[in-house]
Amino acid sequence: MPLTETGIYAAALRLIDADGVEALTMRKLATALDANPMSLYHHVPNKGALLRGVARTVGSQFRTVTLEDAPWQERTRLLATDFRTLAHRHPNLMAYSFSQPDFIQPEDPFWTALTATLDAAGVPQPEIRPTAALVCAVVAGVLTAELNGALHRWSNLEPTAPAVGEDGPADPGPGEDRMFRLVLDTIITGLDSRLTTDDDGQGTGRGIATEAGP
């Protein structure tokens, strides 16, 4: 069967899921495809291009339930939760992708849906992209900590000295599902507070991405 970019990316993803990004080589990929290693270079020039192609393929497969009539808060929560599901489906790839500045592209379904949701929420047009970028940064940061185990470790750190009157074992800490919901609550509450009327009587058009303005 002739090689295609789709087939190459699919095989590479299987290897990444099994052994991680660092273990992937063009030679291993060629073996998995029963192809000559040099033939791969007619489709992808190097490993970096291969990884970008795999990441784009996975990102394009992001799907979430369309809820145009639902409140923007619910839409935001669903988008982030579905994105987390995708990250846990391909943890090795996503952990690598989160470290790349171009892991989200303008045409990605997640980005498109997020910016549309912020638009529906009433975020001023000039601030939609900066606000979406901040949401992505927070969500990606939390997911990175989940995938590499840091979040679990941090949430179970014990104090250097026990609190007064504390004799029992340390609280095991909240589960990661609960912590992710807490992150989403914080994001949504913060956005909501900036979109509602403040004490100065300013309305929905108030800026979100920056406090100060002309």
SEFILO-602829 format. One line per field, with one value per residue: residue number from 1; residue in three letters; y, z, x of N, C-alpha, C in turn. Coordinates in nm, 2 decimals. Layout:
SEFILO-602829
resi NUM_... $
resn ala_... $
n_Y Y_... $
n_Z Z_... $
n_X X_... $
ca_Y Y_... $
ca_Z Z_... $
ca_X X_... $
c_Y Y_... $
c_Z Z_... $
c_X X_... $
***
This chain:
SEFILO-602829
resi 1_2_3_4_5_6_7_8_9_10_11_12_13_14_15_16_17_18_19_20_21_22_23_24_25_26_27_28_29_30_31_32_33_34_35_36_37_38_39_40_41_42_43_44_45_46_47_48_49_50_51_52_53_54_55_56_57_58_59_60_61_62_63_64_65_66_67_68_69_70_71_72_73_74_75_76_77_78_79_80_81_82_83_84_85_86_87_88_89_90_91_92_93_94_95_96_97_98_99_100_101_102_103_104_105_106_107_108_109_110_111_112_113_114_115_116_117_118_119_120_121_122_123_124_125_126_127_128_129_130_131_132_133_134_135_136_137_138_139_140_141_142_143_144_145_146_147_148_149_150_151_152_153_154_155_156_157_158_159_160_161_162_163_164_165_166_167_168_169_170_171_172_173_174_175_176_177_178_179_180_181_182_183_184_185_186_187_188_189_190_191_192_193_194_195_196_197_198_199_200_201_202_203_204_205_206_207_208_209_210_211_212_213_214 $
resn met_pro_leu_thr_glu_thr_gly_ile_tyr_ala_ala_ala_leu_arg_leu_ile_asp_ala_asp_gly_val_glu_ala_leu_thr_met_arg_lys_leu_ala_thr_ala_leu_asp_ala_asn_pro_met_ser_leu_tyr_his_his_val_pro_asn_lys_gly_ala_leu_leu_arg_gly_val_ala_arg_thr_val_gly_ser_gln_phe_arg_thr_val_thr_leu_glu_asp_ala_pro_trp_gln_glu_arg_thr_arg_leu_leu_ala_thr_asp_phe_arg_thr_leu_ala_his_arg_his_pro_asn_leu_met_ala_tyr_ser_phe_ser_gln_pro_asp_phe_ile_gln_pro_glu_asp_pro_phe_trp_thr_ala_leu_thr_ala_thr_leu_asp_ala_ala_gly_val_pro_gln_pro_glu_ile_arg_pro_thr_ala_ala_leu_val_cys_ala_val_val_ala_gly_val_leu_thr_ala_glu_leu_asn_gly_ala_leu_his_arg_trp_ser_asn_leu_glu_pro_thr_ala_pro_ala_val_gly_glu_asp_gly_pro_ala_asp_pro_gly_pro_gly_glu_asp_arg_met_phe_arg_leu_val_leu_asp_thr_ile_ile_thr_gly_leu_asp_ser_arg_leu_thr_thr_asp_asp_asp_gly_gln_gly_thr_gly_arg_gly_ile_ala_thr_glu_ala_gly_pro $
n_Y -0.12_0.22_0.49_0.75_1.08_1.08_0.81_0.79_0.97_0.86_0.61_0.71_0.83_0.61_0.49_0.69_0.71_0.46_0.46_0.71_1.05_1.10_0.85_0.80_0.75_0.81_0.58_0.38_0.43_0.38_0.11_0.02_0.09_-0.08_0.01_0.18_0.37_0.61_0.67_0.79_1.06_1.18_1.27_1.38_1.61_1.59_1.49_1.69_1.81_1.60_1.56_1.79_1.76_1.53_1.64_1.84_1.67_1.53_1.75_1.85_1.66_1.72_1.73_1.86_1.88_2.07_2.36_2.60_2.74_2.73_2.87_3.08_3.01_2.74_2.64_2.70_2.55_2.29_2.28_2.30_2.07_1.86_1.90_1.83_1.56_1.48_1.53_1.34_1.12_1.10_1.13_1.14_1.27_1.51_1.62_1.68_1.86_2.07_2.21_2.35_2.65_2.68_2.50_2.54_2.63_2.88_2.76_2.54_2.33_2.36_2.61_2.77_2.72_2.81_3.09_3.17_3.12_3.30_3.54_3.52_3.55_3.81_3.93_4.20_4.26_4.33_4.20_3.93_3.74_3.77_3.71_3.44_3.33_3.35_3.18_2.94_2.92_2.88_2.65_2.46_2.47_2.36_2.10_2.01_1.98_1.79_1.57_1.52_1.44_1.63_1.79_1.61_1.55_1.80_1.86_1.69_1.76_1.78_1.98_2.16_2.15_2.01_2.13_2.31_2.09_1.90_1.57_1.34_1.15_1.31_1.50_1.35_1.51_1.69_1.52_1.49_1.54_1.69_1.91_2.01_2.10_2.30_2.48_2.55_2.67_2.89_3.03_3.09_3.23_3.45_3.57_3.62_3.81_4.02_4.09_4.17_4.43_4.67_4.83_5.09_5.14_5.07_4.89_4.59_4.61_4.64_4.61_4.30_4.16_4.34_4.56_4.84_5.11_5.34 $
n_Z 0.00_-0.09_0.06_0.26_0.38_0.58_0.66_0.76_0.97_1.14_1.20_1.34_1.55_1.69_1.78_1.94_2.14_2.25_2.33_2.37_2.28_2.26_2.21_1.95_1.63_1.29_1.17_1.32_1.27_1.00_1.00_1.13_0.94_0.74_0.54_0.34_0.52_0.39_0.22_0.37_0.39_0.16_0.22_0.48_0.60_0.83_1.18_1.34_1.17_1.13_1.39_1.42_1.22_1.32_1.55_1.45_1.32_1.53_1.67_1.49_1.51_1.73_1.89_2.01_2.18_2.01_2.14_2.09_2.20_2.46_2.78_2.78_2.98_3.03_2.78_2.77_2.98_2.89_2.65_2.75_2.92_2.73_2.58_2.77_2.79_2.54_2.57_2.77_2.62_2.44_2.60_2.58_2.34_2.37_2.60_2.50_2.29_2.43_2.51_2.30_2.12_1.90_1.92_1.91_1.64_1.43_1.28_1.43_1.57_1.84_1.91_1.74_1.83_2.10_2.07_1.94_2.15_2.34_2.20_2.19_2.46_2.50_2.50_2.42_2.08_2.01_2.22_2.22_2.11_2.28_2.53_2.48_2.44_2.70_2.84_2.71_2.79_3.07_3.09_2.94_3.10_3.34_3.25_3.16_3.41_3.52_3.34_3.37_3.63_3.83_3.94_4.10_4.28_4.40_4.51_4.72_4.90_5.21_5.50_5.64_5.92_6.15_6.18_6.47_6.70_6.52_6.46_6.31_5.99_5.69_5.48_5.19_4.97_4.71_4.43_4.08_3.89_4.03_4.09_3.84_3.77_3.96_3.86_3.62_3.72_3.84_3.62_3.47_3.66_3.69_3.43_3.41_3.61_3.50_3.28_3.38_3.54_3.70_4.01_3.94_3.76_3.50_3.20_3.01_2.81_2.91_2.93_2.92_2.88_2.95_3.22_3.22_3.00_2.71 $
n_X 0.09_0.06_0.24_0.10_0.03_-0.17_-0.17_0.09_0.09_-0.10_0.02_0.25_0.13_0.03_0.26_0.37_0.17_0.22_0.49_0.59_0.70_0.98_1.08_1.01_1.13_1.23_1.32_1.20_0.94_0.92_0.96_0.73_0.55_0.63_0.81_1.06_1.29_1.39_1.19_0.99_1.07_0.98_0.73_0.73_0.96_1.13_1.16_1.04_0.86_0.70_0.59_0.44_0.26_0.12_0.01_-0.15_-0.34_-0.46_-0.56_-0.75_-0.94_-1.08_-1.38_-1.69_-2.01_-2.25_-2.38_-2.53_-2.75_-2.71_-2.61_-2.32_-2.14_-2.18_-2.12_-1.84_-1.74_-1.80_-1.65_-1.38_-1.37_-1.41_-1.18_-0.99_-1.05_-0.96_-0.69_-0.61_-0.66_-0.45_-0.20_0.09_0.15_0.01_0.12_0.37_0.29_0.18_0.40_0.49_0.48_0.31_0.10_-0.17_-0.37_-0.52_-0.73_-0.81_-1.06_-1.11_-1.01_-1.17_-1.43_-1.40_-1.34_-1.58_-1.76_-1.68_-1.73_-2.01_-2.06_-2.02_-1.78_-1.57_-1.49_-1.21_-1.08_-1.13_-0.95_-0.71_-0.83_-0.91_-0.66_-0.56_-0.73_-0.67_-0.40_-0.42_-0.57_-0.41_-0.18_-0.27_-0.35_-0.10_0.03_-0.13_-0.09_0.19_0.20_0.26_0.05_-0.09_0.10_0.16_-0.08_-0.09_0.11_0.26_0.24_0.52_0.53_0.30_-0.03_-0.16_-0.30_-0.35_-0.36_-0.41_-0.38_-0.25_-0.48_-0.58_-0.62_-0.80_-0.95_-0.83_-1.03_-1.21_-1.05_-1.00_-1.26_-1.27_-1.08_-1.21_-1.44_-1.32_-1.21_-1.45_-1.60_-1.43_-1.43_-1.71_-1.74_-1.61_-1.76_-2.00_-2.19_-1.99_-1.88_-1.84_-2.03_-1.99_-2.06_-2.13_-1.94_-1.69_-1.33_-1.15_-0.91_-0.72_-0.66_-0.63_-0.71_-0.73 $
ca_Y 0.00_0.34_0.58_0.87_1.16_1.03_0.69_0.81_1.04_0.76_0.52_0.78_0.85_0.48_0.47_0.79_0.66_0.34_0.47_0.85_1.13_1.08_0.71_0.79_0.78_0.79_0.44_0.30_0.46_0.31_-0.03_0.00_0.10_-0.17_0.10_0.22_0.50_0.72_0.70_0.88_1.20_1.24_1.32_1.47_1.63_1.56_1.45_1.81_1.83_1.48_1.58_1.90_1.70_1.44_1.73_1.90_1.57_1.51_1.87_1.86_1.56_1.76_1.75_1.88_1.90_2.21_2.41_2.74_2.81_2.72_2.98_3.07_2.94_2.60_2.60_2.71_2.43_2.17_2.28_2.27_1.93_1.78_1.92_1.75_1.42_1.45_1.53_1.22_1.01_1.10_1.21_1.16_1.37_1.64_1.68_1.75_1.97_2.19_2.28_2.41_2.77_2.68_2.38_2.57_2.71_2.95_2.68_2.43_2.34_2.40_2.76_2.83_2.71_2.90_3.23_3.19_3.12_3.43_3.64_3.51_3.59_3.96_3.99_4.30_4.20_4.34_4.13_3.79_3.65_3.77_3.63_3.30_3.29_3.33_3.06_2.82_2.91_2.83_2.51_2.39_2.46_2.26_1.97_1.97_1.94_1.66_1.46_1.48_1.40_1.74_1.83_1.51_1.56_1.93_1.86_1.60_1.81_1.79_2.10_2.13_2.12_1.99_2.24_2.29_2.01_1.80_1.44_1.24_1.15_1.42_1.49_1.31_1.62_1.67_1.44_1.58_1.58_1.80_2.02_2.07_2.17_2.42_2.57_2.61_2.77_3.02_3.10_3.13_3.34_3.57_3.62_3.67_3.93_4.13_4.11_4.23_4.57_4.69_4.93_5.22_5.16_5.03_4.77_4.47_4.64_4.67_4.53_4.18_4.12_4.44_4.65_4.98_5.14_5.48 $
ca_Z 0.00_-0.10_0.18_0.25_0.51_0.68_0.72_0.83_1.10_1.22_1.26_1.43_1.68_1.76_1.84_2.04_2.24_2.32_2.39_2.40_2.17_2.26_2.15_1.81_1.53_1.15_1.14_1.39_1.20_0.87_1.03_1.16_0.81_0.65_0.43_0.34_0.59_0.31_0.15_0.45_0.37_0.05_0.28_0.60_0.59_0.95_1.29_1.39_1.08_1.16_1.51_1.39_1.14_1.41_1.64_1.37_1.29_1.65_1.70_1.39_1.54_1.85_1.87_2.13_2.15_1.98_2.23_2.06_2.28_2.60_2.83_2.75_3.09_3.01_2.66_2.80_3.06_2.80_2.56_2.83_2.96_2.61_2.55_2.87_2.75_2.43_2.62_2.84_2.52_2.38_2.69_2.54_2.24_2.42_2.69_2.41_2.22_2.52_2.53_2.17_2.11_1.79_1.93_1.87_1.52_1.41_1.22_1.51_1.61_1.98_1.91_1.67_1.92_2.21_2.03_1.92_2.28_2.40_2.13_2.24_2.60_2.50_2.51_2.31_1.97_2.02_2.33_2.21_2.09_2.40_2.63_2.44_2.46_2.84_2.88_2.67_2.87_3.20_3.07_2.90_3.21_3.44_3.19_3.17_3.55_3.53_3.26_3.42_3.77_3.92_4.01_4.20_4.39_4.47_4.59_4.84_4.98_5.35_5.56_5.71_6.06_6.16_6.24_6.61_6.73_6.41_6.49_6.21_5.87_5.61_5.39_5.06_4.88_4.61_4.31_3.97_3.83_4.11_4.08_3.71_3.78_4.03_3.76_3.53_3.80_3.86_3.49_3.43_3.75_3.66_3.30_3.44_3.68_3.41_3.19_3.45_3.58_3.82_4.11_3.88_3.67_3.37_3.16_2.95_2.72_2.98_2.88_2.99_2.88_3.01_3.32_3.18_2.86_2.69 $
ca_X 0.00_0.14_0.25_0.02_0.05_-0.26_-0.13_0.21_0.06_-0.17_0.12_0.33_0.05_0.02_0.39_0.38_0.08_0.27_0.63_0.63_0.76_1.12_1.12_0.98_1.23_1.19_1.34_1.10_0.81_0.93_0.95_0.59_0.48_0.69_0.85_1.20_1.30_1.41_1.06_0.91_1.11_0.91_0.61_0.76_1.11_1.20_1.07_0.97_0.74_0.61_0.51_0.35_0.15_0.04_-0.06_-0.26_-0.44_-0.53_-0.64_-0.86_-1.04_-1.15_-1.53_-1.77_-2.15_-2.28_-2.48_-2.54_-2.85_-2.68_-2.53_-2.18_-2.07_-2.19_-2.04_-1.70_-1.71_-1.80_-1.53_-1.26_-1.38_-1.38_-1.04_-0.92_-1.07_-0.87_-0.55_-0.59_-0.66_-0.32_-0.12_0.23_0.15_-0.04_0.22_0.47_0.23_0.16_0.53_0.51_0.40_0.22_0.02_-0.31_-0.38_-0.65_-0.84_-0.84_-1.19_-1.12_-1.00_-1.28_-1.54_-1.38_-1.36_-1.72_-1.83_-1.65_-1.81_-2.15_-2.06_-2.02_-1.64_-1.55_-1.42_-1.06_-1.03_-1.17_-0.83_-0.63_-0.89_-0.91_-0.53_-0.54_-0.80_-0.59_-0.28_-0.45_-0.62_-0.30_-0.10_-0.33_-0.34_0.04_0.06_-0.20_-0.03_0.32_0.19_0.29_-0.07_-0.12_0.20_0.14_-0.21_-0.07_0.22_0.23_0.30_0.65_0.50_0.16_-0.11_-0.19_-0.42_-0.37_-0.29_-0.45_-0.30_-0.28_-0.59_-0.53_-0.64_-0.91_-0.92_-0.80_-1.15_-1.26_-0.96_-1.02_-1.38_-1.24_-1.02_-1.31_-1.52_-1.24_-1.21_-1.58_-1.64_-1.35_-1.49_-1.84_-1.73_-1.56_-1.87_-2.12_-2.17_-1.90_-1.92_-1.84_-2.15_-1.95_-2.14_-2.08_-1.83_-1.56_-1.23_-1.12_-0.77_-0.64_-0.74_-0.63_-0.73_-0.72 $
c_Y 0.12_0.42_0.70_0.95_1.11_0.91_0.70_0.87_0.94_0.66_0.58_0.80_0.72_0.46_0.57_0.75_0.55_0.38_0.62_0.92_1.10_0.95_0.70_0.83_0.75_0.64_0.35_0.31_0.38_0.16_-0.06_0.01_0.00_-0.10_0.13_0.36_0.62_0.77_0.80_1.03_1.26_1.30_1.41_1.49_1.59_1.53_1.57_1.83_1.71_1.51_1.69_1.84_1.61_1.53_1.79_1.80_1.55_1.63_1.89_1.76_1.60_1.79_1.77_1.90_2.04_2.26_2.56_2.82_2.80_2.84_2.97_3.00_2.79_2.55_2.60_2.58_2.30_2.16_2.24_2.12_1.83_1.78_1.84_1.60_1.39_1.44_1.40_1.10_0.99_1.17_1.23_1.27_1.50_1.70_1.75_1.87_2.09_2.27_2.36_2.54_2.77_2.56_2.41_2.66_2.77_2.87_2.56_2.44_2.39_2.56_2.83_2.83_2.80_3.05_3.26_3.20_3.26_3.55_3.64_3.56_3.74_4.02_4.08_4.23_4.21_4.25_3.98_3.70_3.66_3.69_3.48_3.25_3.26_3.21_2.94_2.81_2.84_2.68_2.42_2.37_2.36_2.12_1.92_1.91_1.81_1.55_1.42_1.44_1.51_1.78_1.74_1.53_1.69_1.92_1.77_1.64_1.83_1.92_2.06_2.10_2.11_2.11_2.21_2.20_1.90_1.68_1.33_1.25_1.27_1.40_1.45_1.41_1.59_1.59_1.54_1.62_1.70_1.93_2.09_2.15_2.30_2.53_2.63_2.70_2.90_3.10_3.16_3.25_3.47_3.64_3.69_3.80_4.05_4.17_4.18_4.37_4.58_4.80_5.07_5.24_5.12_4.90_4.66_4.49_4.66_4.57_4.41_4.15_4.22_4.53_4.79_5.00_5.29_5.55 $
c_Z 0.00_0.03_0.16_0.38_0.62_0.74_0.80_0.97_1.19_1.28_1.36_1.56_1.76_1.84_1.96_2.16_2.32_2.39_2.42_2.28_2.15_2.19_2.00_1.72_1.39_1.12_1.20_1.32_1.07_0.89_1.06_1.03_0.70_0.52_0.45_0.42_0.50_0.24_0.23_0.42_0.24_0.10_0.40_0.60_0.71_1.07_1.34_1.30_1.10_1.28_1.50_1.32_1.23_1.50_1.57_1.35_1.41_1.69_1.61_1.43_1.67_1.81_2.01_2.08_2.12_2.06_2.21_2.15_2.43_2.65_2.80_2.86_3.07_2.89_2.69_2.88_2.98_2.71_2.64_2.88_2.85_2.57_2.64_2.83_2.64_2.48_2.69_2.74_2.46_2.47_2.65_2.44_2.29_2.52_2.61_2.34_2.30_2.54_2.40_2.15_2.00_1.80_1.90_1.75_1.51_1.36_1.31_1.57_1.76_1.99_1.85_1.76_2.04_2.18_2.00_2.05_2.35_2.33_2.18_2.38_2.61_2.52_2.39_2.20_1.98_2.13_2.32_2.20_2.22_2.51_2.61_2.47_2.61_2.89_2.84_2.75_3.01_3.19_3.04_3.02_3.32_3.38_3.19_3.30_3.58_3.47_3.32_3.57_3.87_4.00_4.12_4.32_4.47_4.56_4.72_4.92_5.12_5.41_5.63_5.86_6.07_6.23_6.39_6.63_6.62_6.44_6.38_6.09_5.78_5.51_5.25_4.95_4.78_4.49_4.19_3.90_3.90_4.10_3.94_3.71_3.86_3.94_3.67_3.60_3.82_3.73_3.46_3.53_3.72_3.53_3.33_3.51_3.60_3.31_3.25_3.49_3.70_3.90_4.05_3.78_3.53_3.33_3.10_2.86_2.78_2.94_2.98_3.00_2.94_3.11_3.27_3.04_2.84_2.73 $
c_X 0.09_0.13_0.16_0.05_-0.04_-0.22_0.00_0.18_-0.02_-0.08_0.21_0.25_0.04_0.15_0.41_0.29_0.14_0.40_0.67_0.69_0.91_1.16_1.09_1.10_1.17_1.21_1.24_0.96_0.81_0.91_0.80_0.51_0.53_0.74_1.00_1.20_1.31_1.28_0.97_0.94_1.05_0.77_0.63_0.92_1.19_1.10_0.99_0.84_0.64_0.53_0.41_0.23_0.06_-0.05_-0.18_-0.37_-0.52_-0.62_-0.76_-0.97_-1.12_-1.30_-1.59_-1.92_-2.18_-2.40_-2.50_-2.64_-2.82_-2.61_-2.38_-2.09_-2.07_-2.11_-1.89_-1.66_-1.71_-1.68_-1.40_-1.26_-1.35_-1.24_-0.95_-0.93_-0.97_-0.72_-0.52_-0.60_-0.53_-0.22_0.02_0.24_0.11_0.05_0.33_0.41_0.21_0.29_0.57_0.43_0.30_0.12_-0.13_-0.30_-0.51_-0.76_-0.87_-0.98_-1.21_-1.11_-1.12_-1.40_-1.52_-1.40_-1.51_-1.80_-1.80_-1.72_-1.95_-2.17_-2.06_-1.88_-1.62_-1.46_-1.26_-1.00_-1.06_-1.04_-0.74_-0.69_-0.89_-0.76_-0.50_-0.61_-0.72_-0.46_-0.31_-0.49_-0.50_-0.20_-0.14_-0.32_-0.20_0.07_-0.02_-0.12_0.11_0.32_0.22_0.17_-0.10_-0.02_0.18_0.02_-0.20_0.06_0.18_0.30_0.43_0.63_0.35_0.09_-0.14_-0.32_-0.44_-0.29_-0.31_-0.36_-0.34_-0.40_-0.53_-0.54_-0.75_-0.86_-0.90_-0.92_-1.21_-1.18_-0.98_-1.15_-1.36_-1.17_-1.12_-1.40_-1.45_-1.24_-1.34_-1.63_-1.56_-1.40_-1.62_-1.83_-1.69_-1.67_-1.99_-2.09_-2.08_-1.95_-1.92_-1.95_-2.11_-2.02_-2.06_-1.96_-1.70_-1.46_-1.20_-0.97_-0.68_-0.72_-0.74_-0.65_-0.73_-0.85 $
***
